């Protein structure tokens, strides 16, 4: 992956008063519209600041699990949906690959609605000729495949962690400290979580290898990543609950991860990276 500042030198296109960054392809997933954890305002800003020939919605776009328990839907969530529909109307090839949280949409696989194509999985060929399998990834999650009830429990616990995180980060913001994610920290530090993520990534790489493809693009685990796994390019576009990330392809076929900060507020990226390094160093001292 190349540094964010190098990537941000990509060509800018003027649309009215705003500058829009143009890509060949954009992948976003795990928006979780319909929950208070969805960073819909920042997602909307990202969508308005970018344009692409193809936009992949790689699952968990609308959180049906949470909406069944408690209805949450504000105007910003509406605006996100309307913006995606507007992109499709203006010629963007929008492809929706449902995930486990919006699994009810899977009954409409291979149909088109409002210019949006619904597909279970498909192969994307980059401008550089790489053939990449695109899917959400939940089929390779052992918990969902073998014990769905446990997945519901885990989802409820994750929601509680996010609520605590919101309160904690509101306090941090008031004292001038940057955002810090408890769930991401736990994923990195808890041995079982690290093992789970590694097994998930390896299983997806194996699937791409089995199909004779060059790589795989997925979501599901809320962990943005680009890395080589035994000759297979594994890409995870992250989420719009905490990571605020997307995978993009430029005109030459290069794949890179970008964040909301990179696209919408690049002037803050260097400061945020420096603060993160300081924060990690402090945490190591506390937990050692």
Number of C-alpha atoms within 10 A of each C-alpha: 11 10 10 18 13 8 16 14 9 13 12 15 14 10 11 7 6 11 15 21 21 21 21 18 24 26 24 25 30 29 28 26 27 23 23 18 17 22 20 25 14 17 22 19 14 23 20 19 19 17 19 22 15 19 23 20 26 30 29 27 25 24 22 21 19 20 16 10 8 11 12 14 13 13 10 16 23 13 14 21 15 13 15 20 17 14 21 20 14 10 12 19 17 25 22 24 27 30 28 21 21 18 16 11 19 16 11 14 15 11 12 14 9 10 19 21 19 21 20 20 19 12 16 16 14 18 15 13 11 16 17 22 25 23 26 25 24 21 15 17 20 14 16 15 11 10 11 12 11 12 17 15 11 13 15 14 12 13 16 12 14 19 14 13 19 17 10 15 18 15 13 14 11 9 9 9 13 15 18 17 15 16 15 13 12 12 16 14 11 10 10 11 13 14 13 16 16 11 15 20 23 16 15 25 25 17 16 22 18 9 10 13 18 18 27 26 25 30 28 26 19 22 18 21 20 18 14 12 14 11 11 21 19 23 27 28 31 28 27 25 20 21 18 25 29 22 24 21 21 20 14 12 17 15 19 20 24 22 23 21 17 19 21 19 11 15 12 11 17 13 11 14 11 10 15 15 11 11 14 13 11 11 12 9 8 8 6 5
